C-alpha cells in the first residue's frame, strides 16, 4: 500500500454492530474521521493498524460532500506496541494522541504534528516516560494549533521584563507582566516564577521530545520548577480544550498511586 495515507490512529469508537469509527491524523489530510466497515468482526483488512502506538498507511476514500471518510484497508509501517506492558508509557502515548485530537482542527494537515507524535513514541521506546519530553510535545502541538504560549515576554503588551510579579494566564496567552496582571482572574492563573520561565525556555531551546529529556535531570531546576511548568502547560491545554482530558486524569491517578504528585 505504498500510495496509502501515512498516519496514526487517535481513537476508535464502536459504530453499529460491526463497524468502527476511527479518528486518524494523517500526513495528507490532517485529522479526519473514517468508518472502517466490518472492523469489529474482522481486522484482516487492517493488519493490526487500528491500534494506538502504530504508524500506518491507510487506504481512504470519500463520497462527494460526505463528512465521513471510508477506511478500506491499512498496513503497519512502524509500531511501538511493545510499550503496551508499561502503563505509564501507554498513558503518555495516549495523552499525546488525545491532545492532537483535541487541539488540532479537522482536515488542516501539518506534517509536524505527525512528527511530534512519532518523536514522543520513539522517546518512550528508547528511554521511557519523561516529563521534559511531554512539555516539549505540548509546546510543539500548541504551536501547530496556533496557540503557543508567550514565555519570553508579556502576551498582553510585549514587555520582556517578567522578573518580578509576572503571572501565567492561559486565557490571555501565557506570560503576563506585572503591569498587565491586575485583570487576570480566570481559571488557571498562577504565579510565573523566573525558574519556571527558564525551564520552559530551556525546553523550547532543546526543540524536540528526545532532547528535552535533559531537563529531567538538569540540576539548575528543582522539582518545584518542573511541577510549576507542568501545571502551566496543563492549564493552557485545559483552557483551550474546555474540558479535562481523560488521559491526563489517568496519568494523575498513576502519579498518586506511586506517591508522586499529579501529572508528569
HELIX and SHEET records of a PDB file:
HELIX    1   1 UNK A   44  UNK A   46  5                                   3    
HELIX    2   2 UNK A   81  UNK A   85  5                                   5    
HELIX    3   3 UNK A   87  UNK A  103  1                                  17    
HELIX    4   4 UNK A  111  UNK A  127  1                                  17    
HELIX    5   5 UNK A  131  UNK A  144  1                                  14    
HELIX    6   6 UNK A  170  UNK A  172  5                                   3    
HELIX    7   7 UNK A  178  UNK A  183  5                                   6    
HELIX    8   8 UNK A  194  UNK A  206  1                                  13    
HELIX    9   9 UNK A  209  UNK A  212  1                                   4    
HELIX   10  10 UNK A  213  UNK A  216  5                                   4    
HELIX   11  11 UNK A  223  UNK A  241  1                                  19    
HELIX   12  12 UNK A  246  UNK A  257  1                                  12    
SHEET    1   A 6 UNK A   5  UNK A  15  0                                        
SHEET    2   A 6 UNK A  19  UNK A  26 -1                                        
SHEET    3   A 6 UNK A  30  UNK A  36 -1                                        
SHEET    4   A 6 UNK A  69  UNK A  79  1                                        
SHEET    5   A 6 UNK A  54  UNK A  61 -1                                        
SHEET    6   A 6 UNK A   5  UNK A  15 -1                                        
SHEET    1   B 3 UNK A 174  UNK A 176  0                                        
SHEET    2   B 3 UNK A 167  UNK A 169 -1                                        
SHEET    3   B 3 UNK A 190  UNK A 191 -1                                        
END                                                                             
